[in-house]
Amino acid sequence: MKRKIVVAVDFLDENLKNRIVKAADSLGFETCFFNSAKEVGSEIEDCEILMGSGLEKLIKDAKSMKWFCNSYAGVEKYLDPAD
């Protein structure tokens, strides 16, 4: 089973998506693209890399996540005050 990257942004053109897929595939990753966080669903549960925005309510479901890339500046809303 390939490791998984979930990308939840609506501003990538086909060229950028193809570049991401090519790089990810060369490293053994499957890439799943979504236009918004609302579309991600259960795909987030086993992703190792997560890129996007609007994922505040879903990020805790990313149990296998090792790296998060926010699409915009400011990650404070993703930090858990309990940590």
N, C-alpha and C positions, 0 to 999 in steps of 0.2 A: 504494500500500500504506500502510495506517495504521500509525502508531507504536504500540508495544505497552506496556501496563502488566500486570504479573503480580502478583496478590494471592494470597498463600498463608497464609490464616488461617482459623480455624474459628468465629470469634465474631461475624461480620457477619450481621445480619438482612437480610431482603429490602429494607427501606427504605434501609439504609445502602448496600447494593450498588447499588440504583437511583440513589442520589445520586452515588455514585462514577462509575457509567456515564454519567450525564447530564453531569457536569462533564468527564469524560475525552473523551466524544464531542464536546463543544463545542470542544475543543482539538485534535481530530483523532487521538485515541488509541482503540485497541481495548483492552478490558479483559478479561483472562482470570482467572477466580476458581478457586482450588483450596482444599480443606479442610486440606491439609498440604503440607509441602515434598516429601514422597514422591510426590505426584501431579503435580508440576510438569513433570518430564521435560524434553524438548527445547524446550519453550516458553520456557525461561529464556534460550536462546541469543541471541535477537534482541529481548529486552525492553529498553526504555529506562528504565523505572521498575520497581523491584522492592520490594514491601512484604510483610513476613512475618517469620517466625521459624523457627528450625530449618533455615536455608538455608546453614549454614557450609560444607558439602561441595559445594554447588552454585554458590555465588556466583562462583567463578572461571570458570564456564561462561557467565556473563552478559556476553558480549563487547561488547554494545552498551549496557550499563547506564551511565546518567549519574547516577542518583539511587537511593539505597537508604534505605528507611524500615523500621527495626526495630520490631517490634510491642511490644517490651519494652525496659526500660532495660538498658544494658550492651552495648556493641558490640565489646568487646575480642576476643571469639572470632572476629570477622569480619576482624580486622586481620592482614595478612600480615607476619610478623616479617622477611621479606626486603626489605620496602620501606623 
